[in-house]
């Protein structure tokens, strides 16, 4: 479908889901979309698979069927899937202390932190006292020492603080300890999730992926950020001593001036690169019976259960907002950041991307974009797509 001389929309929708295509089309004409994709699986069947626009604003090259893009924190949901798989295999108990699996973790006030607390942003480990660089992150043995030495910012289990980057590093080391083959999270995801499901998604982007398959991100201007994020959050984000600024250290490691995104490098909290189709397919397995990954019903029930708050509630010390809920590596559907139905879980990413599983409706959903947005609780483009989707399945 040709909308203008510059914008093409391709893909398909199943009968009854035409409203999602209309919303996707309107994103380009009404909501300043540049390039992006949306995919939906309903009860295991792919019912929406759309892509369009341009993958590179400077060259005008089109977004194609296999175009992949960096999705920042949407990666967290895919990373959490690896630990859910470990739980299903009996390697991990979410209620057990982390040090049961990783003995060196039990120092500097971290002795009693449970896996649940760590994965739910309640451990007080949202930043490193030791400033790391790419070489530290790339050396998992060195990184594990730094992680084990870190002292919590406050008593674990009492407060929530978004572990924007550090969460993935802790998940990585925890998985290395419990996996019989001691694989990194990125390698484990590729071998145990992406390959069996045929996903174009990488937490460790290989050299073999050509630059021509990668969409380049376009960042919003200063005025747009001030309007969208609000002055208070924006000023905190640019203040190097603030909680959120410290939590975001390392978020730019995934970029590469020569190759678009870094290769053979893992940032499990924010370095995932892939397609909407891959993200939706993965969540579809979690939203249905889990058999494609041999997930146990017990694991799926635990993931869909309500989030357990820290003792001081869901106010987030990094995001400076109240009510966003996390559980076991995922964000949960909640009043201030609603997606899907009750029991849904997933993860949004900076700029507007989102992936989630809705077990009640049997939905696996994903939206990705290269035009970064400026909202903290649901990008208007994504919201239009989700509203259209749920109008289709409720009619």
BAPAKOL-343831 format. One record per residue (C-alpha): residue number from 0; x, y, z. Coordinates in nm, 3 decimals. Layout:
<keses>
[NUM [X Y Z]]
...
</keses>
This chain:
<keses>
[0 [0.000 0.000 0.000]]
[1 [0.153 0.332 -0.106]]
[2 [0.063 0.626 0.111]]
[3 [0.284 0.891 -0.050]]
[4 [0.604 0.919 -0.244]]
[5 [0.798 0.855 0.078]]
[6 [0.594 0.610 0.290]]
[7 [0.516 0.248 0.211]]
[8 [0.329 0.007 0.437]]
[9 [0.370 -0.364 0.379]]
[10 [0.270 -0.689 0.544]]
[11 [-0.069 -0.837 0.620]]
[12 [-0.351 -0.853 0.875]]
[13 [-0.601 -1.133 0.919]]
[14 [-0.969 -1.074 0.867]]
[15 [-1.111 -0.886 1.164]]
[16 [-0.786 -0.707 1.246]]
[17 [-0.802 -0.435 0.980]]
[18 [-0.828 -0.166 1.249]]
[19 [-0.469 -0.235 1.350]]
[20 [-0.353 -0.172 0.994]]
[21 [-0.552 0.154 0.991]]
[22 [-0.387 0.266 1.316]]
[23 [-0.043 0.171 1.186]]
[24 [-0.108 0.375 0.870]]
[25 [-0.229 0.671 1.074]]
[26 [0.091 0.665 1.280]]
[27 [0.275 0.795 0.974]]
[28 [0.024 1.061 0.880]]
[29 [-0.082 1.176 1.228]]
[30 [0.184 1.075 1.482]]
[31 [0.514 1.153 1.309]]
[32 [0.623 0.793 1.261]]
[33 [0.944 0.747 1.061]]
[34 [0.986 0.371 1.033]]
[35 [0.857 0.082 1.236]]
[36 [0.680 -0.249 1.263]]
[37 [0.398 -0.410 1.457]]
[38 [0.324 -0.779 1.501]]
[39 [0.053 -0.964 1.692]]
[40 [-0.007 -1.331 1.762]]
[41 [-0.354 -1.426 1.884]]
[42 [-0.393 -1.770 2.042]]
[43 [-0.078 -1.884 1.864]]
[44 [-0.175 -1.752 1.518]]
[45 [0.000 -1.454 1.359]]
[46 [-0.281 -1.209 1.283]]
[47 [-0.088 -0.883 1.232]]
[48 [0.252 -0.842 1.066]]
[49 [0.312 -0.489 0.940]]
[50 [0.615 -0.279 0.861]]
[51 [0.673 0.048 0.680]]
[52 [0.843 0.383 0.645]]
[53 [1.219 0.424 0.625]]
[54 [1.490 0.254 0.826]]
[55 [1.741 0.538 0.776]]
[56 [1.625 0.900 0.779]]
[57 [1.940 1.029 0.609]]
[58 [1.937 0.788 0.316]]
[59 [1.564 0.723 0.288]]
[60 [1.622 0.348 0.261]]
[61 [1.297 0.162 0.331]]
[62 [1.208 -0.042 0.636]]
[63 [1.189 -0.397 0.502]]
[64 [1.044 -0.726 0.621]]
[65 [1.366 -0.833 0.794]]
[66 [1.477 -0.491 0.925]]
[67 [1.592 -0.505 1.286]]
[68 [1.623 -0.221 1.536]]
[69 [1.764 -0.157 1.883]]
[70 [1.479 -0.172 2.136]]
[71 [1.660 -0.060 2.453]]
[72 [1.474 -0.177 2.766]]
[73 [1.226 -0.387 2.573]]
[74 [1.524 -0.624 2.582]]
[75 [1.458 -0.680 2.954]]
[76 [1.152 -0.887 2.876]]
[77 [1.344 -1.119 2.644]]
[78 [1.623 -1.146 2.903]]
[79 [1.371 -1.237 3.173]]
[80 [1.247 -1.520 2.953]]
[81 [1.581 -1.695 2.997]]
[82 [1.539 -1.704 3.375]]
[83 [1.179 -1.820 3.336]]
[84 [1.313 -2.107 3.127]]
[85 [1.568 -2.180 3.400]]
[86 [1.284 -2.183 3.653]]
[87 [1.091 -2.431 3.441]]
[88 [1.396 -2.656 3.425]]
[89 [1.428 -2.656 3.802]]
[90 [1.754 -2.463 3.810]]
[91 [1.612 -2.157 3.984]]
[92 [1.365 -2.076 4.261]]
[93 [1.240 -1.716 4.248]]
[94 [1.195 -1.712 4.628]]
[95 [1.547 -1.839 4.703]]
[96 [1.833 -1.609 4.801]]
[97 [2.062 -1.509 4.514]]
[98 [2.369 -1.621 4.711]]
[99 [2.240 -1.978 4.709]]
[100 [2.339 -1.987 4.344]]
[101 [2.617 -1.726 4.349]]
[102 [2.809 -1.746 4.676]]
[103 [3.025 -1.434 4.618]]
[104 [2.707 -1.225 4.602]]
[105 [2.666 -1.263 4.978]]
[106 [2.868 -0.959 5.086]]
[107 [2.821 -0.590 5.161]]
[108 [2.458 -0.621 5.269]]
[109 [2.333 -0.848 4.990]]
[110 [2.323 -1.173 5.186]]
[111 [1.943 -1.196 5.207]]
[112 [1.839 -1.058 4.868]]
[113 [1.605 -1.301 4.698]]
[114 [1.592 -1.369 4.326]]
[115 [1.244 -1.215 4.322]]
[116 [1.368 -0.892 4.484]]
[117 [1.662 -0.866 4.245]]
[118 [1.449 -0.923 3.934]]
[119 [1.181 -0.682 4.059]]
[120 [1.411 -0.379 4.095]]
[121 [1.396 -0.401 4.475]]
[122 [1.760 -0.483 4.555]]
[123 [1.896 -0.127 4.565]]
[124 [2.160 -0.222 4.305]]
[125 [2.058 0.021 4.032]]
[126 [2.408 0.170 3.987]]
[127 [2.775 0.083 4.024]]
[128 [3.006 0.267 4.261]]
[129 [3.289 0.169 4.026]]
[130 [3.248 0.338 3.689]]
[131 [3.274 0.071 3.425]]
[132 [3.357 0.093 3.057]]
[133 [3.308 -0.133 2.756]]
[134 [3.609 -0.346 2.847]]
[135 [3.464 -0.422 3.191]]
[136 [3.121 -0.515 3.052]]
[137 [3.281 -0.736 2.788]]
[138 [3.480 -0.931 3.048]]
[139 [3.215 -1.127 3.236]]
[140 [3.458 -1.262 3.494]]
[141 [3.581 -0.912 3.586]]
[142 [3.225 -0.783 3.581]]
[143 [3.107 -1.054 3.820]]
[144 [3.360 -0.931 4.081]]
[145 [3.229 -0.574 4.054]]
[146 [2.870 -0.695 4.081]]
[147 [2.946 -0.902 4.390]]
[148 [3.122 -0.611 4.564]]
[149 [2.845 -0.356 4.507]]
[150 [2.668 -0.237 4.823]]
[151 [2.291 -0.174 4.802]]
[152 [2.181 0.191 4.815]]
[153 [1.937 0.102 5.095]]
[154 [1.800 -0.203 5.271]]
[155 [1.698 -0.448 4.998]]
[156 [1.326 -0.514 4.973]]
[157 [1.226 -0.174 5.110]]
[158 [1.222 0.043 4.796]]
[159 [1.185 0.016 4.421]]
[160 [1.442 0.175 4.192]]
[161 [1.456 0.101 3.820]]
[162 [1.773 -0.102 3.753]]
[163 [1.793 0.039 3.401]]
[164 [2.124 -0.123 3.303]]
[165 [2.255 -0.318 3.601]]
[166 [1.962 -0.561 3.613]]
[167 [2.078 -0.736 3.297]]
[168 [2.433 -0.777 3.426]]
[169 [2.306 -0.939 3.746]]
[170 [2.073 -1.163 3.546]]
[171 [2.362 -1.260 3.321]]
[172 [2.584 -1.368 3.607]]
[173 [2.302 -1.548 3.785]]
[174 [2.225 -1.744 3.469]]
[175 [2.593 -1.828 3.417]]
[176 [2.599 -1.977 3.767]]
[177 [2.291 -2.198 3.726]]
[178 [2.328 -2.305 3.363]]
[179 [2.513 -2.640 3.353]]
[180 [2.703 -2.508 3.049]]
[181 [2.773 -2.168 3.215]]
[182 [2.661 -1.976 2.907]]
[183 [2.616 -1.599 2.900]]
[184 [2.259 -1.473 2.887]]
[185 [2.296 -1.366 2.523]]
[186 [2.431 -1.704 2.418]]
[187 [2.167 -1.889 2.620]]
[188 [1.889 -1.679 2.467]]
[189 [2.018 -1.746 2.116]]
[190 [2.050 -2.121 2.166]]
[191 [1.749 -2.194 2.387]]
[192 [1.491 -1.933 2.283]]
[193 [1.573 -1.762 1.952]]
[194 [1.692 -2.067 1.758]]
[195 [1.409 -2.305 1.855]]
[196 [1.150 -2.038 1.776]]
[197 [1.325 -1.902 1.465]]
[198 [1.353 -1.548 1.604]]
[199 [1.539 -1.258 1.446]]
[200 [1.637 -1.114 1.782]]
[201 [1.980 -1.089 1.940]]
[202 [2.103 -0.990 2.284]]
[203 [2.451 -1.039 2.142]]
[204 [2.444 -0.909 1.783]]
[205 [2.682 -1.115 1.567]]
[206 [2.921 -0.989 1.301]]
[207 [2.727 -1.182 1.039]]
[208 [2.431 -0.940 1.046]]
[209 [2.486 -0.680 0.771]]
[210 [2.442 -0.310 0.846]]
[211 [2.178 -0.298 0.572]]
[212 [1.939 -0.490 0.798]]
[213 [1.967 -0.241 1.085]]
[214 [1.746 0.063 1.131]]
[215 [1.920 0.375 1.262]]
[216 [1.757 0.562 1.548]]
[217 [1.643 0.922 1.515]]
[218 [1.641 1.109 1.845]]
[219 [1.386 1.373 1.946]]
[220 [1.481 1.736 1.981]]
[221 [1.530 1.919 2.309]]
[222 [1.185 2.082 2.306]]
[223 [1.015 1.750 2.241]]
[224 [1.201 1.591 2.531]]
[225 [1.111 1.875 2.768]]
[226 [0.744 1.850 2.670]]
[227 [0.730 1.474 2.681]]
[228 [0.944 1.387 2.983]]
[229 [0.868 1.696 3.188]]
[230 [1.125 1.940 3.322]]
[231 [1.171 1.760 3.656]]
[232 [1.258 1.424 3.501]]
[233 [1.466 1.581 3.223]]
[234 [1.678 1.781 3.470]]
[235 [1.728 1.472 3.682]]
[236 [1.834 1.268 3.377]]
[237 [2.107 1.518 3.285]]
[238 [2.229 1.553 3.646]]
[239 [2.514 1.301 3.671]]
[240 [2.466 1.252 4.044]]
[241 [2.094 1.171 4.026]]
[242 [1.964 0.818 4.067]]
[243 [1.830 0.790 3.712]]
[244 [2.145 0.930 3.555]]
[245 [2.361 0.685 3.751]]
[246 [2.126 0.400 3.660]]
[247 [2.163 0.477 3.288]]
[248 [2.543 0.463 3.281]]
[249 [2.642 0.225 3.004]]
[250 [2.323 0.262 2.801]]
[251 [2.519 0.400 2.504]]
[252 [2.767 0.110 2.495]]
[253 [2.538 -0.068 2.250]]
[254 [2.591 0.193 1.977]]
[255 [2.877 0.178 1.729]]
[256 [2.967 0.462 1.495]]
[257 [3.097 0.229 1.226]]
[258 [2.851 -0.064 1.246]]
[259 [2.529 0.105 1.372]]
[260 [2.516 -0.122 1.682]]
[261 [2.792 -0.296 1.876]]
[262 [2.871 -0.655 1.772]]
[263 [2.951 -0.950 1.998]]
[264 [2.871 -0.740 2.302]]
[265 [2.600 -0.799 2.563]]
[266 [2.389 -0.545 2.749]]
[267 [2.096 -0.766 2.854]]
[268 [1.897 -0.474 2.998]]
[269 [1.907 -0.256 2.690]]
[270 [2.107 -0.391 2.396]]
[271 [1.863 -0.621 2.220]]
[272 [1.828 -0.585 1.843]]
[273 [1.552 -0.752 1.647]]
[274 [1.217 -0.745 1.472]]
[275 [0.867 -0.690 1.609]]
[276 [0.781 -1.032 1.466]]
[277 [1.043 -1.200 1.684]]
[278 [0.936 -1.023 2.003]]
[279 [0.567 -1.098 1.945]]
[280 [0.637 -1.462 1.865]]
[281 [0.838 -1.508 2.186]]
[282 [0.565 -1.349 2.398]]
[283 [0.304 -1.558 2.218]]
[284 [0.463 -1.873 2.357]]
[285 [0.437 -1.728 2.708]]
[286 [0.080 -1.610 2.647]]
[287 [-0.041 -1.954 2.542]]
[288 [0.070 -2.292 2.674]]
[289 [0.449 -2.246 2.667]]
[290 [0.498 -2.583 2.501]]
[291 [0.725 -2.454 2.225]]
[292 [0.983 -2.381 2.496]]
[293 [0.875 -2.657 2.735]]
[294 [0.767 -2.404 2.996]]
[295 [0.589 -2.552 3.294]]
[296 [0.236 -2.430 3.379]]
[297 [0.368 -2.342 3.726]]
[298 [0.617 -2.096 3.576]]
[299 [0.353 -1.933 3.357]]
[300 [0.120 -1.893 3.657]]
[301 [0.392 -1.729 3.864]]
[302 [0.471 -1.481 3.584]]
[303 [0.104 -1.385 3.548]]
[304 [0.054 -1.339 3.923]]
[305 [0.033 -0.987 4.071]]
[306 [0.355 -0.802 4.151]]
[307 [0.465 -0.802 4.515]]
[308 [0.557 -0.449 4.629]]
[309 [0.856 -0.355 4.843]]
[310 [0.770 -0.246 5.196]]
[311 [0.753 0.122 5.097]]
[312 [0.532 0.059 4.796]]
[313 [0.579 0.105 4.422]]
[314 [0.722 0.458 4.426]]
[315 [1.031 0.439 4.202]]
[316 [1.340 0.615 4.336]]
[317 [1.495 0.641 3.987]]
[318 [1.193 0.728 3.775]]
[319 [1.053 0.957 4.048]]
[320 [0.701 0.828 3.991]]
[321 [0.457 0.605 4.172]]
[322 [0.266 0.299 4.060]]
[323 [0.474 0.124 3.793]]
[324 [0.504 -0.242 3.892]]
[325 [0.775 -0.497 3.817]]
[326 [0.786 -0.870 3.874]]
[327 [1.050 -1.132 3.791]]
[328 [1.224 -0.925 3.524]]
[329 [0.908 -0.797 3.356]]
[330 [0.690 -0.490 3.390]]
[331 [0.333 -0.572 3.488]]
[332 [0.006 -0.437 3.356]]
[333 [-0.098 -0.178 3.617]]
[334 [-0.320 0.131 3.641]]
[335 [-0.047 0.384 3.563]]
[336 [0.106 0.180 3.276]]
[337 [-0.169 -0.042 3.139]]
[338 [-0.122 -0.286 2.853]]
[339 [-0.321 -0.595 2.773]]
[340 [-0.545 -0.750 3.038]]
[341 [-0.503 -0.835 3.404]]
[342 [-0.206 -1.069 3.437]]
[343 [-0.021 -0.928 3.135]]
[344 [0.352 -0.880 3.157]]
[345 [0.617 -0.742 2.923]]
[346 [0.852 -0.447 2.895]]
[347 [0.861 -0.113 2.714]]
[348 [1.179 0.044 2.583]]
[349 [1.308 0.399 2.563]]
[350 [1.176 0.563 2.247]]
[351 [0.844 0.382 2.232]]
[352 [0.891 0.010 2.168]]
[353 [0.690 -0.245 2.364]]
[354 [0.650 -0.621 2.384]]
[355 [0.415 -0.814 2.611]]
[356 [0.224 -1.134 2.677]]
[357 [-0.146 -1.127 2.762]]
[358 [-0.229 -1.478 2.885]]
[359 [-0.597 -1.395 2.939]]
[360 [-0.647 -1.291 2.576]]
[361 [-0.379 -1.519 2.431]]
[362 [-0.192 -1.220 2.286]]
[363 [0.177 -1.186 2.203]]
[364 [0.236 -0.825 2.093]]
[365 [0.525 -0.609 1.978]]
[366 [0.579 -0.263 1.833]]
[367 [0.919 -0.123 1.735]]
[368 [1.027 0.209 1.585]]
[369 [1.336 0.408 1.489]]
[370 [1.177 0.749 1.562]]
[371 [1.230 0.781 1.934]]
[372 [0.936 0.915 2.128]]
[373 [0.930 1.107 2.455]]
[374 [0.666 0.952 2.679]]
[375 [0.727 0.749 2.993]]
[376 [0.396 0.562 3.018]]
[377 [0.293 0.459 2.667]]
[378 [0.389 0.607 2.332]]
[379 [0.088 0.747 2.135]]
[380 [0.179 0.533 1.833]]
[381 [0.189 0.216 2.036]]
[382 [-0.125 0.311 2.228]]
[383 [-0.316 0.361 1.902]]
[384 [-0.211 0.016 1.785]]
[385 [-0.305 -0.153 2.113]]
[386 [-0.641 0.024 2.133]]
[387 [-0.717 -0.091 1.780]]
[388 [-0.607 -0.447 1.858]]
[389 [-0.825 -0.484 2.166]]
[390 [-1.121 -0.332 1.987]]
[391 [-1.082 -0.612 1.733]]
[392 [-1.071 -0.900 1.980]]
[393 [-1.353 -0.763 2.195]]
[394 [-1.594 -0.706 1.908]]
</keses>
